[in-house]
Amino acid sequence: MDIAKSFTYVFEDEKWVGKIGIGVLVAIASIFVIPIVLIPGWVAATTRNVMDGKEHPLADWDDWGQLFKDGFSIVIATLVYSAPFIILFIIAFIATIGFGGLSEVSEEAAVVGIFATWGIVMCVGAIMGLALLFITPFITIQYVRTNELAACFRFGEIIQLIQENVGDAFILAIIPFGISLVFSVVGSIPCIGWLIALVVAPYQSAVLGHLYGQFANKLDGKGSKFDSFDEAL
């Protein structure tokens, strides 16, 4: 895969300012919840454009219905995969309340119980989070390649793809993690940092969409155009 291309192709599109600008507006509107599904839909649209070999694959914001449909499907699949993580913390929260009732008998026992519970939760949660970091890109890739929500839940197939493409899977996991890390640092700066973060959010989505499209093409035997990274290795 050509990692550098995924960061630079955006600026080759004459309409990139408008497309990223709309992305910023959608990101702001996401505080109303419903528009938040449009961002993953836009990622899917960009992924699809890369797979189709379009000269300027950065997706337009012209088919809102399709963007919503794709984004909603991807969000649902992501929530399903995140469910064990969410359930784990709910159980820990309930257990904490239960241990709080032990304070009448032994405050020391309650404290030990709470620390032990959250210690286990943090360890298991870290493992789940790491797994989700690798699985998340494949949710979009699977959906775009098949146009089927059900394909996102073929867990065995996804695990096999990760095992057979460990290097690429690592790239797909670490790049969004790195961008998100930068995003969180910049976003912590009052005012200016917040404005920069709003621009970084849709740009990150554009980068991911291109990377996903490259990997999907590689799986489908159409990845020769973006093989410079692999050749460099």
C-alpha positions as CSV (number, residue, x, y, z in Angstrom):
1,M,0.0,0.0,0.0
2,D,1.1,3.6,-0.7
3,I,0.7,5.3,2.7
4,A,2.1,8.6,1.5
5,K,-0.6,8.7,-1.2
6,S,-3.4,8.3,1.3
7,F,-2.2,11.6,3.0
8,T,-1.6,13.6,-0.2
9,Y,-4.3,12.6,-2.6
10,V,-6.8,14.9,-1.0
11,F,-4.9,18.0,-2.2
12,E,-4.9,16.7,-5.8
13,D,-8.7,17.2,-5.9
14,E,-9.6,20.7,-7.0
15,K,-12.7,20.5,-4.8
16,W,-10.9,19.3,-1.7
17,V,-11.5,22.5,0.3
18,G,-15.3,22.3,-0.2
19,K,-15.4,18.6,0.5
20,I,-13.3,18.9,3.7
21,G,-15.3,22.0,4.6
22,I,-18.6,20.1,4.4
23,G,-17.0,17.4,6.5
24,V,-16.2,20.0,9.2
25,L,-19.8,21.1,9.2
26,V,-21.0,17.5,9.5
27,A,-18.6,16.9,12.3
28,I,-20.0,20.0,14.1
29,A,-23.6,18.9,13.4
30,S,-22.7,15.5,15.0
31,I,-23.5,16.9,18.4
32,F,-27.1,16.3,17.4
33,V,-26.2,12.5,17.1
34,I,-27.9,11.6,13.8
35,P,-25.4,13.4,11.5
36,I,-22.6,11.3,13.1
37,V,-23.4,8.4,10.9
38,L,-22.6,10.4,7.8
39,I,-18.8,10.4,8.5
40,P,-18.4,6.6,8.3
41,G,-20.7,6.8,5.3
42,W,-18.3,9.2,3.7
43,V,-15.3,7.0,4.5
44,A,-17.2,4.1,2.8
45,A,-17.9,6.3,-0.3
46,T,-14.2,7.2,-0.5
47,T,-13.2,3.6,-0.1
48,R,-15.6,2.6,-2.9
49,N,-14.2,5.4,-5.2
50,V,-10.6,4.1,-4.7
51,M,-11.8,0.6,-5.5
52,D,-13.4,1.9,-8.6
53,G,-10.2,3.5,-9.7
54,K,-11.5,7.1,-9.8
55,E,-8.9,9.7,-10.6
56,H,-10.1,11.9,-7.6
57,P,-11.5,9.4,-5.1
58,L,-12.3,11.9,-2.3
59,A,-16.0,11.4,-2.1
60,D,-18.6,14.1,-2.8
61,W,-21.4,14.9,-0.3
62,D,-24.1,14.7,-3.0
63,D,-25.9,11.4,-2.1
64,W,-26.9,12.0,1.5
65,G,-29.2,9.0,1.5
66,Q,-26.5,6.6,0.5
67,L,-24.0,8.2,2.9
68,F,-26.6,7.7,5.7
69,K,-27.4,4.1,4.7
70,D,-23.7,3.1,4.6
71,G,-22.8,5.0,7.7
72,F,-25.7,3.6,9.7
73,S,-24.8,0.1,8.7
74,I,-21.1,0.6,9.7
75,V,-22.1,2.2,13.0
76,I,-24.4,-0.7,13.8
77,A,-21.7,-3.3,13.1
78,T,-19.2,-1.3,15.2
79,L,-21.6,-1.1,18.1
80,V,-22.2,-4.9,17.9
81,Y,-18.4,-5.5,18.1
82,S,-18.1,-3.0,20.9
83,A,-21.0,-4.6,22.9
84,P,-18.8,-7.0,25.0
85,F,-16.6,-4.0,25.9
86,I,-19.7,-1.9,26.9
87,I,-21.2,-4.9,28.8
88,L,-18.0,-5.4,30.7
89,F,-18.0,-1.9,32.0
90,I,-21.7,-2.0,32.9
91,I,-21.0,-5.2,35.0
92,A,-18.0,-3.5,36.7
93,F,-20.2,-0.4,37.5
94,I,-22.9,-2.6,39.0
95,A,-20.3,-4.5,41.0
96,T,-18.9,-1.3,42.3
97,I,-22.3,-0.3,43.6
98,G,-22.6,-3.8,45.2
99,F,-19.2,-3.5,46.9
100,G,-20.3,-0.1,48.2
101,G,-23.0,-1.9,50.2
102,L,-20.2,-3.9,52.0
103,S,-18.9,-0.7,53.6
104,E,-21.4,-1.3,56.4
105,V,-19.6,-4.6,57.1
106,S,-16.0,-3.9,56.1
107,E,-14.8,-0.8,54.4
108,E,-11.5,-2.5,53.7
109,A,-13.3,-5.4,51.9
110,A,-15.3,-3.0,49.8
111,V,-12.1,-1.1,48.7
112,V,-10.3,-4.3,47.9
113,G,-13.3,-5.6,45.9
114,I,-13.6,-2.4,43.9
115,F,-9.9,-2.3,43.1
116,A,-9.8,-6.0,42.1
117,T,-12.9,-5.6,39.9
118,W,-11.7,-2.6,38.0
119,G,-8.2,-4.1,37.7
120,I,-9.6,-7.1,35.9
121,V,-11.9,-4.9,33.8
122,M,-9.0,-2.7,32.7
123,C,-6.9,-5.7,31.7
124,V,-9.6,-7.4,29.8
125,G,-10.8,-4.1,28.4
126,A,-7.3,-3.4,27.1
127,I,-7.2,-6.7,25.3
128,M,-10.7,-6.1,23.8
129,G,-9.7,-2.6,22.8
130,L,-6.6,-3.9,21.0
131,A,-8.7,-6.5,19.2
132,L,-11.2,-3.8,18.2
133,L,-8.4,-1.6,16.9
134,F,-7.5,-4.3,14.4
135,I,-11.1,-5.3,13.6
136,T,-12.6,-1.9,13.0
137,P,-11.0,-1.2,9.6
138,F,-12.3,-4.5,8.3
139,I,-15.9,-3.6,9.2
140,T,-15.8,-0.9,6.6
141,I,-13.7,-2.9,4.1
142,Q,-16.0,-5.9,4.4
143,Y,-19.1,-3.7,4.0
144,V,-17.9,-1.9,0.9
145,R,-16.6,-5.0,-0.8
146,T,-19.9,-6.8,-0.4
147,N,-22.5,-4.1,0.1
148,E,-23.9,-6.4,2.8
149,L,-24.1,-5.6,6.5
150,A,-24.1,-9.4,7.2
151,A,-20.6,-9.6,5.8
152,C,-19.3,-7.4,8.7
153,F,-20.3,-10.2,11.1
154,R,-18.4,-13.0,9.4
155,F,-15.9,-13.0,12.3
156,G,-14.0,-16.1,11.1
157,E,-13.4,-14.5,7.7
158,I,-12.3,-11.2,9.2
159,I,-9.8,-13.0,11.6
160,Q,-8.5,-15.0,8.6
161,L,-8.0,-11.8,6.6
162,I,-6.0,-10.3,9.5
163,Q,-3.9,-13.4,9.9
164,E,-3.1,-13.5,6.2
165,N,-2.3,-9.8,6.0
166,V,-0.7,-9.0,9.4
167,G,1.5,-6.2,8.1
168,D,-1.3,-4.4,6.3
169,A,-3.7,-5.0,9.3
170,F,-1.1,-3.4,11.6
171,I,-0.9,-0.4,9.3
172,L,-4.7,0.0,9.1
173,A,-4.8,-0.1,12.9
174,I,-1.8,2.0,13.9
175,I,-2.4,4.9,11.4
176,P,-5.9,5.9,12.7
177,F,-4.6,5.4,16.3
178,G,-1.6,7.7,15.6
179,I,-3.9,10.4,14.0
180,S,-6.3,10.1,16.9
181,L,-3.5,10.6,19.3
182,V,-2.4,13.8,17.5
183,F,-6.1,14.8,17.3
184,S,-6.5,14.5,21.1
185,V,-3.3,16.4,21.8
186,V,-4.1,19.2,19.4
187,G,-7.8,19.2,20.6
188,S,-6.7,19.9,24.1
189,I,-5.4,23.3,23.1
190,P,-8.2,25.8,23.8
191,C,-9.9,27.6,20.9
192,I,-7.2,27.3,18.2
193,G,-6.7,23.6,19.0
194,W,-10.4,23.0,18.7
195,L,-10.6,24.6,15.3
196,I,-7.7,22.6,14.0
197,A,-9.2,19.4,15.5
198,L,-12.4,20.1,13.5
199,V,-10.4,20.1,10.3
200,V,-8.3,17.1,11.2
201,A,-11.4,14.9,11.8
202,P,-12.7,14.9,8.2
203,Y,-9.1,14.7,6.9
204,Q,-8.5,11.6,9.0
205,S,-11.6,10.1,7.5
206,A,-10.3,10.9,4.0
207,V,-7.0,9.2,4.8
208,L,-8.7,6.1,6.2
209,G,-11.0,5.9,3.2
210,H,-8.1,5.8,0.8
211,L,-6.2,3.2,2.9
212,Y,-9.2,1.0,3.1
213,G,-9.7,1.2,-0.6
214,Q,-6.1,0.3,-1.3
215,F,-6.3,-2.7,0.9
216,A,-9.6,-3.8,-0.6
217,N,-8.0,-3.6,-4.1
218,K,-5.1,-5.7,-2.9
219,L,-7.6,-8.3,-1.6
220,D,-9.4,-8.3,-5.0
221,G,-6.1,-8.4,-7.0
222,K,-6.3,-4.8,-8.1
223,G,-3.6,-3.3,-5.8
224,S,-0.7,-3.0,-8.2
225,K,-1.2,0.8,-8.5
226,F,-0.5,1.2,-4.8
227,D,2.2,-1.3,-4.1
228,S,5.1,1.1,-3.5
229,F,5.1,0.7,0.2
230,D,5.3,-3.1,0.0
231,E,8.1,-2.9,-2.6
232,A,9.9,-0.5,-0.3
233,L,9.8,-3.2,2.4
